[in-house]
Amino acid sequence: MLAEISARDWYKIEPLEYTALLITSPFCQTCTLAEKMVEEAKNIEGRTNIYKLNLQLAPDFAYEYKIQSVPMLLLFHRQTLVARLSPIKHTGNILHFLTNNREE
């Protein structure tokens, strides 16, 4: 299960490498499916820390990152947004996103 964090907690995290954030809403059935796929991708890929953020509780975050729909997966490198994935189609799609948006 992905650890759910608040926007306030997100801003306190100081990741050294890549971190992903799954943007969801508790009223979104597609988000529930996306979370399962993201968890599976996280277990396979194993290098990226992935958290979950409830957008209903983070309107300022939504505005700052121009989030217009959920679910959405954001990839950050040391707090800098480097890529976003939406729609989330399947586990392979997520794995491709996590591995091909890195500069290593």
matplotlib code that plots the C-alpha trace (Angstrom):
import matplotlib.pyplot as plt

x = [0.0, 1.3, 1.9, -0.5, 1.0, -0.4, 0.8, 2.5, 4.4, 5.4, 7.1, 9.1, 10.5, 14.0, 14.5, 18.0, 17.0, 13.7, 10.3, 6.9, 3.6, 0.2, -2.5, -5.9, -9.3, -11.2, -14.3, -12.5, -12.9, -10.2, -7.8, -8.3, -7.3, -4.4, -3.1, -3.0, -1.1, 1.3, 1.9, 2.7, 5.0, 6.8, 7.4, 8.8, 10.9, 12.1, 14.1, 11.6, 9.9, 6.2, 3.7, -0.1, -1.7, -5.4, -6.1, -9.3, -7.2, -4.6, -6.2, -3.0, -0.9, -3.4, -3.1, 0.7, 1.2, -1.8, -3.5, -6.8, -7.7, -7.0, -5.4, -2.1, 1.4, 4.1, 7.8, 10.2, 13.9, 14.9, 11.5, 11.7, 8.8, 10.3, 7.3, 3.6, 1.6, -2.1, -4.0, -2.5, -3.3, -1.5, 1.5, 3.8, 2.9, 3.9, 7.2, 8.0, 7.2, 9.4, 12.4, 12.4, 12.1, 15.4, 18.7, 21.2]
y = [0.0, 3.4, 5.8, 8.7, 12.1, 15.6, 18.5, 19.9, 16.6, 16.6, 20.0, 18.7, 15.7, 16.2, 13.4, 12.7, 11.1, 10.4, 10.4, 9.9, 11.2, 9.6, 12.2, 10.7, 11.4, 9.1, 9.5, 8.3, 4.6, 4.9, 6.2, 3.0, 0.9, 3.3, 2.9, -0.9, -0.6, 1.9, -0.4, -3.2, -1.1, 0.1, -3.5, -4.3, -1.2, -0.9, 2.3, 5.1, 6.1, 6.6, 8.4, 9.1, 12.6, 13.2, 16.1, 17.0, 18.0, 19.9, 22.6, 24.8, 21.9, 21.3, 25.0, 25.0, 21.9, 22.6, 19.3, 19.2, 15.5, 12.4, 10.0, 11.5, 10.3, 13.0, 12.3, 14.6, 14.8, 16.5, 18.3, 19.5, 18.1, 16.3, 14.4, 13.7, 10.7, 10.9, 8.8, 5.9, 2.9, -0.2, -1.3, -1.4, 2.2, 3.2, 1.2, 2.9, 6.3, 5.7, 4.4, 6.6, 10.0, 9.7, 11.3, 8.8]
z = [0.0, -0.9, 2.0, 1.9, 2.7, 2.9, 0.8, 3.9, 4.4, 0.7, 1.0, 3.9, 2.1, 0.8, -1.7, -2.8, -6.1, -7.9, -6.1, -7.5, -6.3, -7.2, -7.2, -6.3, -4.9, -2.5, -4.7, -7.9, -8.8, -11.5, -8.8, -6.9, -10.0, -10.7, -7.2, -7.5, -10.8, -9.3, -6.3, -8.7, -10.7, -7.6, -6.5, -9.9, -10.4, -6.8, -7.1, -6.9, -3.7, -4.4, -2.2, -2.6, -2.2, -1.8, -4.1, -2.2, 0.7, -1.3, -3.5, -3.3, -4.5, -7.4, -8.4, -8.1, -10.3, -12.6, -11.7, -13.7, -13.5, -11.4, -11.2, -12.2, -11.5, -11.0, -11.1, -9.3, -9.1, -5.8, -5.6, -9.3, -11.4, -14.4, -15.8, -15.4, -16.5, -17.3, -18.1, -16.2, -18.5, -17.2, -15.1, -18.2, -18.9, -15.4, -15.5, -18.8, -17.3, -14.2, -16.1, -19.2, -17.5, -15.6, -16.4, -15.2]

ax = plt.figure().add_subplot(projection="3d")
ax.plot(x, y, z, "-o")
ax.set_aspect("equal")
plt.show()
